[in-house]
Amino acid sequence: MLGLPDVHVERVDRRDGLLVVTVSTPAAPTGCPSCGVVATGRGRRRRVLHDVPATTRVRIVWRQRVWRCDEVGCARRTFVEQLPGLVARRGSITTRAVGWAIGQLRREHATVHGIARQLGTSWKTVWRAVEPELERLAADESRFENVTTLGVDEHIWHHVDPRKRGPKELTGMVDLSRDADGKTRARLLDLVPGRSGKAYASWLAERGEAFRQNVKVAALDPFAGYKTAIDDQLEDATAVLDAFHVVKLGTAAVDEVRRRVQQDTLGHRGRTGDPLYGIQTILRAGAENLTEKQRTRLAAAIEADPAHDEVFVAWQCAQQLRSAYHQKDLAEGRQIAEKVVDTFHTCPIPEIARLGRTLRRWRAAFLAYFTTGRSSNGGTEAVNGIIELHRRLARGFRNRDNYRLRMLLAAGGLTP
């Protein structure tokens, strides 16, 4: 009836909103764990355990057997029976309740506090029961096997004084390998303190030569520190610059041009009624997504002053950069990307010229998108979204080790 191994049910009571199930093990001769001599029974003691809640909270009352060793030379005097299948030594939450709690944390976006409320216990009791299993899973090096595409990104895990809680930044490594159907199943591999090439390179070095040789593609944002780590530790991998961040650089350049022209022509920041201020959101959109009304507003704003032509040219450059990623044929997309790299740095608009110089420095990683089957860091951004969700649910974290284990579980890095 109970579904627990090695025990039988003595009685079931329902009282005070609880389902109380009393269980025990059948009597049998037992040897002393230290000397092996058959021990003498000293009765039983009651041990109350928290079990998986059903329609109400469930308590398991385990009548735990106690023995005494009568061997004169044995240092052990008394001992109690242990049932790992029922509960861990000195634990108060059943083994299957621990498994249920891990499943709730992983799949149902539950919080430790919420699970503690369902079990009728405290946050610390739940975490002390769950933490050893998560640490065991995190220490299993087999979870790093078969990683062929690796992503990296940073995020902020707290917003308090670093002297109290350590570095605010964490570097996250994500498995972006594709399955048999060509789909990316992103999963978080690890979180390490700091945002630097050294933090990434050290983590790669710890993984071993077999792991590094298996990685063929390494996606990243335009951060030189991560690129240096890839060049040092992943010599056989192809670095790929993330498409989203490349397009974002183009959009940012257009914004900078708009603000500069705004200041040069009117002498102040954009205000309601200013032509360029009224089209700032239009300039951030793709040309193919604009409505006829938006196109009319864009044309009117550009024609309002000859100096606005500079903004229009910058916008066209950003659209050209964006179009490289929208081509169905990767060869055509690469041709557009090569043209961008070869021409943008000669543009008389300083912001576009700077963008062109940036893309020239990242030329190989920029063009690698078109030779690696559209590899990107998008899965890493999705994992970051999961991390942010669970951090908000928990109202923040104070312990980085707990944070790492919790996020590895939520983002697929640990599989119970």
DACOR-V840216 format. One record per backbone hydrogen bond with DSSP energy under -0.5 kcal/mol. NH is the residue of the N-H (numbers start at 0). CO is the residue of the C=O. If there is no record, write none. Layout:
nh:NH co:CO
nh:NH co:CO
//
This chain:
nh:6 co:3
nh:7 co:23
nh:9 co:21
nh:10 co:21
nh:12 co:19
nh:14 co:12
nh:14 co:17
nh:17 co:14
nh:18 co:56
nh:19 co:12
nh:19 co:17
nh:20 co:18
nh:20 co:58
nh:21 co:10
nh:21 co:19
nh:22 co:60
nh:23 co:7
nh:24 co:62
nh:31 co:36
nh:35 co:31
nh:38 co:29
nh:39 co:67
nh:41 co:65
nh:44 co:63
nh:46 co:61
nh:48 co:59
nh:49 co:91
nh:50 co:57
nh:53 co:55
nh:56 co:16
nh:57 co:50
nh:58 co:18
nh:59 co:48
nh:60 co:20
nh:60 co:58
nh:61 co:46
nh:61 co:59
nh:62 co:22
nh:62 co:60
nh:63 co:44
nh:63 co:61
nh:65 co:42
nh:66 co:78
nh:67 co:39
nh:68 co:76
nh:69 co:67
nh:73 co:70
nh:78 co:66
nh:80 co:64
nh:85 co:82
nh:86 co:82
nh:87 co:92
nh:90 co:87
nh:93 co:49
nh:94 co:85
nh:97 co:93
nh:98 co:94
nh:99 co:95
nh:100 co:96
nh:101 co:97
nh:102 co:98
nh:103 co:99
nh:104 co:100
nh:105 co:101
nh:106 co:102
nh:107 co:102
nh:107 co:103
nh:109 co:103
nh:114 co:110
nh:115 co:111
nh:116 co:112
nh:117 co:113
nh:118 co:114
nh:119 co:115
nh:120 co:115
nh:125 co:121
nh:126 co:122
nh:127 co:123
nh:128 co:124
nh:129 co:125
nh:130 co:126
nh:131 co:127
nh:132 co:129
nh:133 co:129
nh:134 co:130
nh:135 co:131
nh:136 co:132
nh:137 co:133
nh:138 co:134
nh:139 co:136
nh:140 co:138
nh:142 co:139
nh:143 co:140
nh:144 co:141
nh:146 co:143
nh:147 co:145
nh:149 co:216
nh:150 co:173
nh:151 co:218
nh:152 co:171
nh:154 co:169
nh:156 co:154
nh:156 co:167
nh:157 co:167
nh:163 co:160
nh:164 co:160
nh:165 co:161
nh:169 co:154
nh:170 co:191
nh:171 co:152
nh:171 co:169
nh:172 co:189
nh:173 co:150
nh:174 co:186
nh:175 co:148
nh:175 co:173
nh:176 co:148
nh:178 co:182
nh:181 co:178
nh:184 co:176
nh:184 co:182
nh:185 co:183
nh:186 co:174
nh:187 co:410
nh:188 co:172
nh:189 co:172
nh:191 co:170
nh:193 co:168
nh:199 co:195
nh:200 co:196
nh:201 co:197
nh:202 co:198
nh:203 co:199
nh:204 co:200
nh:205 co:201
nh:206 co:202
nh:206 co:203
nh:207 co:203
nh:207 co:204
nh:211 co:207
nh:212 co:208
nh:213 co:209
nh:214 co:210
nh:215 co:147
nh:215 co:213
nh:216 co:147
nh:217 co:237
nh:218 co:149
nh:219 co:239
nh:222 co:220
nh:225 co:222
nh:226 co:222
nh:227 co:223
nh:228 co:224
nh:229 co:225
nh:230 co:226
nh:231 co:227
nh:232 co:228
nh:233 co:229
nh:236 co:233
nh:237 co:215
nh:238 co:236
nh:239 co:217
nh:240 co:364
nh:241 co:219
nh:245 co:241
nh:246 co:242
nh:247 co:243
nh:248 co:244
nh:249 co:245
nh:250 co:246
nh:251 co:247
nh:252 co:248
nh:253 co:249
nh:254 co:250
nh:255 co:251
nh:256 co:252
nh:257 co:253
nh:258 co:254
nh:259 co:255
nh:260 co:256
nh:261 co:257
nh:262 co:258
nh:263 co:259
nh:264 co:260
nh:265 co:261
nh:266 co:261
nh:266 co:262
nh:267 co:261
nh:273 co:270
nh:277 co:273
nh:278 co:275
nh:279 co:276
nh:282 co:278
nh:283 co:280
nh:284 co:281
nh:288 co:285
nh:289 co:286
nh:294 co:290
nh:295 co:291
nh:296 co:292
nh:297 co:293
nh:298 co:294
nh:299 co:295
nh:300 co:296
nh:301 co:297
nh:302 co:298
nh:303 co:299
nh:304 co:301
nh:307 co:304
nh:308 co:305
nh:309 co:306
nh:310 co:307
nh:311 co:307
nh:312 co:308
nh:313 co:309
nh:314 co:310
nh:315 co:311
nh:316 co:312
nh:317 co:313
nh:318 co:314
nh:319 co:315
nh:320 co:316
nh:321 co:317
nh:322 co:318
nh:323 co:319
nh:323 co:320
nh:324 co:320
nh:324 co:321
nh:325 co:321
nh:325 co:322
nh:326 co:322
nh:326 co:323
nh:329 co:327
nh:332 co:328
nh:333 co:329
nh:334 co:330
nh:335 co:331
nh:336 co:332
nh:337 co:333
nh:338 co:334
nh:339 co:335
nh:340 co:336
nh:341 co:337
nh:342 co:338
nh:343 co:339
nh:345 co:342
nh:346 co:343
nh:349 co:347
nh:352 co:348
nh:353 co:349
nh:354 co:350
nh:355 co:351
nh:356 co:352
nh:357 co:353
nh:358 co:354
nh:359 co:355
nh:360 co:356
nh:361 co:357
nh:362 co:359
nh:365 co:361
nh:366 co:362
nh:367 co:363
nh:368 co:365
nh:369 co:366
nh:370 co:367
nh:371 co:367
nh:373 co:368
nh:380 co:376
nh:381 co:377
nh:382 co:378
nh:383 co:379
nh:384 co:380
nh:385 co:381
nh:386 co:382
nh:387 co:383
nh:388 co:384
nh:389 co:385
nh:390 co:386
nh:391 co:387
nh:392 co:388
nh:393 co:389
nh:394 co:391
nh:395 co:390
nh:399 co:397
nh:402 co:398
nh:403 co:399
nh:404 co:400
nh:405 co:401
nh:406 co:402
nh:407 co:403
nh:408 co:404
nh:409 co:405
nh:410 co:406
nh:411 co:408
nh:412 co:407
nh:413 co:407
nh:415 co:413
//
